[in-house]
């Protein structure tokens, strides 16, 4: 069972901890005391007239994010993390918050227009410490004052401190999800009780994902901070950058996702990575093996969401790599197909196949009430179809919207996509439903790697697609093999870096009404 939740703020204030290395950068090390000074600078620059409002934190380094969150809480406001830093994402976030805390370098890198910057209330934290109005306040005074404020805040109920996130909007418009510090620490406690991320064996947290991802905010940020594991401050974008944490010569764990892992080289020379955590999508066997070969450690996969946190995990260190509930969580399936918010009670069973429902001690966004053996339980429907065994293990069948019927056979578009991992020429693939002249089927958008581009140059696209189909037939029903293939130079992604199925489905609908002959299509 999960252990007693930690007092996050009290952990940060423990004697001796605030002076130790907390954040590693390329050539520098930051302590929590230095972060407290940054937080003081942000707090005093937030307008008193707007105290209590929502503040959007568009900062990418973990030290700056911690300073921003603490400052906004001290300011009596609510910190909010957008789903990206490009202008489109910031505009959507600005509908929910009056102030944006960011840096000029981030705005410039993400091509945020001067017009938007002039129209928004942006607090640029780049040079706050040089503000002449506050320059006479010494660093020691700032550090002491902020510690005193934080000590007072640590005595308050953590369920009153909220953090908001904006979802990716991959299936529609982004939603604001609120989680309390109390709920986040319950999740930390549950993950700690797994005994897999052991702070006695790990000295650093490294990440290839941004903090605004649901799993980034937990595994890159809150978990290591709560467990007193130092963080590598910046996100690593390329495999070559792992030479930076390797240079430190200390054991670390890496937080990543399938998109990064499937782009890795065949093998790496990393000596200090002890654990790879992957979330944001299921790993194919090929990506899992590649991740283990490159990082050289065990792999823990996380199944979760912004609304629920970590729901399930599977770990290569177990004898059977099945999805298991994170301690304290309970899995159910609905007795009917489409539970909706506002319905009275959903009858549930603890095993079988159907719509997935979650009961969790740290679930704060339950939208439904389930009934199990006469007991009413707040539950969340993640939108996944699953099969639950009698032992409580989970098999993911696909997203509800990603399950289709072809000639009365159920087909998971996610499973069709997984089949492309067996094709050596494919860099990335996304599969959507396709219906032309009443014929149901699937359509694949694919990008080629270097090997694929060489093969395409040496043959025709038609012959290449025939070869693809022959491989896919070994891994799925013949009727599930895509009827059409669209070659793309790059897969479209949304603001959160995920495959943009909205755009791909719109393109598929255009093709369904296209008057051209029903042939394989290349672009």
N, C-alpha and C positions, 0 to 999 in steps of 0.2 A: 504494500500500500504506500501511497505518497507520504513523504515525510512532512513534518510541520513546516508551513511556509515561512520563508525568511522575511525579516523586515529589511527591505531593499535599502532604504535611506540609512538605517542604522548600520548596515553592512559597509556602506561607503565611508561611514564616519568612524569605523573601528580604530582604536589606537594603533598607530604605526602603519596602517594600511595606506593612508592618504599620501605618504611620502615615498612609497615604493613605486617602481615602474608600473604604469597602468596601461599606457598606450605606446606602441612602438611605431615609429615612422622610419623613413629611409635612413636618415643619419641622426635621428633625435629620439629621445624618450620623454614622455610626458607623465607626470604624476597626477593624482586626483586633485592635489592642491592647486596645480596649474589650471586644471579644468574648472575648479571653483572660482578662480579669478576670471576666467572667460565668462562663466555664468553670471558673476557680479556685473561685468561689463554689459552683458545682454539685458539683464534685469533692470538696471538703472536707465537704459536707453529705451525701454518699452514705455509707450505713452501712458501716463497716469490716468488720462481721461478715458482710456479704453480698457482699464484693468478689469480682468474677469472674462475677456473675450477669448475666442479661439485664435491661436497663433500658428501659422503654417511654417514648419521647419524644413526648408529646402536646402539642407546641408548633407554632404555625403560622408565625411569622415566621422568616425564614431565618437571621438572626443568632443567635437563640435555639437553632435547630436545630443550627447549627454548634457553638455553645458546648456543647450537650448531647452531641453525638457525640464531640467532642474530650475532654470531661470523662470520659465513660464509658470511652473507650479508655485514657486515663491511669489510670483506676481499675481497669484490667484486666478490664473487663466487655464486654458485647456490646450496642450500642444497637439498639433495635428501633422501627420506625415503624408505628403502627397504621393501619388502613384508614379512619379517621375519628375524630372526637372525641366523638361522642355516646356515651351510656352503653352501648348495645348493643355498639358497636365496642370500647370500653375493656374491657368484661367479657370479650370474646373474646380480646383481647390479653393480659389479666391471667392467662390460663391458661398463658402462655408466659414471663411475666416477673414478678419479685417486686416491682418498684418502678416507679411511674409518675411521671415528671417532667412537670409541667404548670404552668399558671397559674390562679389563682382566676377570672380573667375568662373564660378559655376554658371552664372547667367550668360557669360560670354561663350563658354564652351558649349552650352545648350542653345545658343543662338536666340535667346530671349530678346525680342525687339525693344528698341528704346521707347517706342510708343507705349508698350505694356508696362515697362519699368516706370515711366513717368506717371501712368494712371494708377498704379498700385502703390500701396503703402509698404515699401520694401525697406527693411532694416539691414543694411550692408554691414556685416560684422568684421569685414577685412581689417579695418584700422580703428576699431572702437577704443582700444587702449591708448590711442594718441589723441583722443578728444580733449581739447584744452580745458573744457569745463570740469573734467574729472581727473586731469593729469596730476593734480596735487595730491590725490588720494593714493597712498603708497600701495604697493602690491601686498604687503603684509596686512594692511588695514582691510583691503578688499577680501583677502583670503579669510581673515578672522570674522568679518561681518557676514560673509556668505555662510561660513560654517555655523555661526550662531543661528542664522535663519533656517538652515537645513536641519539643525538639531531640533528646533521648535517644530518644524514640519514633520520630522520623523516620529513625533509623539502623537500625530493625528491618525485618524482612521484611514488606512490605505485604500479602502473602498471608495473614498471621496476624491481620490486623485485619478483622473481619467486621461487616457491617451487615445486619440482618434487616428484612424487610418483610412485612406481612400482606396477602395479596391481597384483592381486593374480594369474592370469593365470589359473583360474579354468576351462576355456573352451579352452585353448591353451597356447601359449607362453605369458609370462608377457609383458605388454606394459608400456612405460614411459608416464605418464600424467603430464603435467605442468599446474599449476594454479598460478595466480599472487596474491600478497597480496591484491590488489584492489578488485579482484574477490572474494576472501575469505571474505573480510569485507562486501561486498554486500550481501553475503549469511548470515553472522552473522546478518546484519540489517534486512533481510527478516524473519529470525527465531525469532528475538527479537520482531518483529511486531505482531507475533502470540499472545504474552502476556501469554504464557504458562510457559516458563522458566523465572520466575520473580526474578530478583536479590534482590528485596526488601523483598522477602520471603525466599530466599535460601542463605546459608552461605558457601556452599561447593559443589564441584563437585567430584563425586566418580565414578569409572569405573571398569568394569570387562573385558574390551576389550583393546587391545594394541593401541597405538597411530598410528601405521602404517595402521590400517583399515581406510577406507574412512570416516566412521562416528566417529571413534575414534579421528581423527585429527581435526574434527569440534567440536563435542559435549564434548569430554574430554579435548581438548586443546585450540583451537582458540576461541570458544564461551565464555567459562568462563574467559579466560585471557582478552578478549576484553571488557567483561561486568563487570570486577572487582569482579569476584566470585573466591575465593580461591580454589585450587585444592588439592585433596588427591594425593600425588605425584606418588605412585606406583599403578600398576594394582592389583586389588583383584581377586585372582584365585579361591577361595573357599568361600562358603557361611559363614563358620565360621569366616572368616576374617572381616566380617561386624561389628564385635564387636569393631574393631579399630576406625572407624569413629563414631560409636554409642557412644563410650566412650567420645568423644569430646562434646556431648550434644548440637549440633547445627543442624539446618535443612539442609538437603542436597538433591541433586538429583543423581540418579544412571544411568549410561549409560551401557547397556548390550545388549545381543543378544539372539535369540531363543535357541541356543545351551546351554547357561548357564541356562536359565529359565526353560527348561524342565528337568534339573537335580536337581532342587530345592526340598527341603523338602515340605511337604504339607502346612506348615505355618511357619511363622517366628515370632520373638518377637521384630522386629525393631520398634522404636518409632519415629525416626527423618527423615526417608525418605519421602519426600513430592511428588516426581515425579519419575517415571521409564520411561526412554527412551530406546526403543528397535529398533535396526536396523540390517541390514545384512540378512534379510529374513523375510517372513511373519510369524506372530505368529498364531499358532492354537488357537482355543478357549480355549483348555485345558491349554496351556502354558500361555496364557494371564491371565486366572483366577488364575493359580498358582503364577504368578508374582505378581498379586495384593494381594494375600493372604500373600505372604512372605514379600513384601516390604510395604504393607499397604497404598499405594498411587495410584493416577491415572496413567494410562499408555498412553504414546504417542509413536506411531509407526512411523518410518521414512522409506520411500521408496526412495532410491537414489543409487548413484554409485560414483566411484572415478572420472569419467569423468564429471559428472553433479552436484555433490553435492546433497543436499536434494531436491527431486522433489515433493514429496507429503507426507502428514501425515494423520493419523487418531488418534483420542483422545477419551478416554473413558469418559472424562468430557463433551463431546458433546452429544446432545440428539440422534443423528444418527451417528453411528461410520462408516462413509464412508471415503474413500481416497479423500482428498481435496488437491488442489494445494497449495504449499507454496506461500505466497503472492508475486505477480509479475510474477509467472510462468503461462504459458498457455499450455493446453493439446490439441493434435490433433491426428488423425489417418490418415495413408496414404491411398490414394485411390487405391494403388496397393500393392501387398503383400510383396515384398522384396526390399525396398529402399537400394541402395548401394552408398558408397562414390564415387564421380566422376560423378554421373548422373546429368543432367542439373537442372531440377526442379521437385520436388515431389508435386503432387496435394494433398491437405489435406482437411479434414473436421473436425469440432469441436465436432462432436458426432458420435456415431456408433461404430462398432467393426472392429479392424484391428491392424496393426503394430503401436506401440506407438511412437509419435514424441513430443519432448519437445522444447518449447521456454522459455528462462529464462534470466533475466537481469544479472545473474552472470555466464552464460554458456560461457566457454572459449574454448570448444573443439567441437564446432558444425562442423559436417562433411558433412552436407547436406543443401540444400536450399529448403525450402518448399514454396508453393504458396497457399495463402488463401485469397479469395475475391480480387484477383488481386494484393495482396501485397506479396513481396518476403521476406522470413523470414529465418534467420539461425536457424537450428534445429538440434537436436541430436536424433538418433534412438537408444534406449536403448537395443533393442533386445527382448522386451516384447510384447506379444499380450494382448490387453486390450479392454474393452468396456467403452465408455464415454457417460454419460447420457446427456440429454439436459441441465441440471443444471451445467454440468462440473465436476461431480463426477466420480471417476475412479473405475473400477472393474478390478483387475488383473486376466488374464486368464492363464498366465504361460509364461515361456520363449519361444521364437520362436522355439528353438531347443528342448524344452520340451513339445511341442504339437505334438501329433502323431495321425494318423488315424488307427482305428481298425474296420474292417468291415464297412467302410465308416462313422464311428462315431468319432468325434473329442474327444480326451482324453488328459487331462492335467496331465502329470506325477507329477507335483507339487501337484495337487489336490488329486491324488492317495496317495502320501506320507502323505498328511494331514489326510487321513482316518486312518492311523495307530495310531494317537493320541487317538483314542477311544479304543485301545487295552491296558489294564493295564500292560501286561507282556513285552511290547516293550520299550526298552531304546531309540533306534534310528532306523530309516528306510530310505533307499534310493531306489528309483524306477527308472528303466531304461527300454527302449523298448527291446523287445525280439521277435525273429522270428525263429521258428523251423519248417522245412519242409513246408514252405509256410504259416504257421499259425501265424498270428500276435498276439501279446499280450504284457504283461508286466512281468518283473522279479523284485523281491524285495530282497534286501540285508538287513538283520535285525540284530540288537544286542539286547540281552535280559537283563532286569534288574534283581535284586535279586529275585523278585516274579516270573519272567519268568524262571529263572534257577531252582527254586524249582519245578515249574510246569513241566518243561521238565524232571526233575529227577523222577517225579512221574508218568509220562505217556510216550508215544512215540512221536517223532517229527511229525509223520504223523497225529496223533490225534490233536496235538497242532495246526498244520497248518489248519486242517479242521475247528477248532474253530476260527482261525484268519479269514479265508475266510467268515465264517458265519457273523462275525461282519462287515467286509468290505462291504459285499453285501448290508448292510443297509445304506451305505453312498456313493455309486457310482454305475454306470452301472455294471451289472454282467460281461460283457466282459472286463471291466477295472481292475477287481480283478486280481492280479498277478497269473500267471500260475505256476511260480516257486518261491521258497523261498530259499535263501542261508543264513545260520546262520554264522555270523562272531563274533569273540571275541571282535573286535573293528572296528569301521568304519574308513576306510582310509581317511586321510585329507591331504590337500596340505600345502605348506609353510605358507599360510595365515589362517590356521586353519579351512578351509571350506571343506565340503565333496568332495573328489577327484573323480569326475564323469569320468575323463579320465581313471583312473584305473578300475572303476566299469564297464564302457562300454566295455573296452578291455576284461574283464573277461566274460561279457555277450556274446561277439562275439565268445570267445573260446567255450562257452557252446552251441552256435548255431551250431557249426561244430562238436561237440562231438558226437561220434558214440554210446554212451550209450543210453538206452531207454529213451523216453520222459516222465520222471517221476519227481515227486517232488524231489528236490535235497537238501541235508543237508550237511553242512561243519562245 
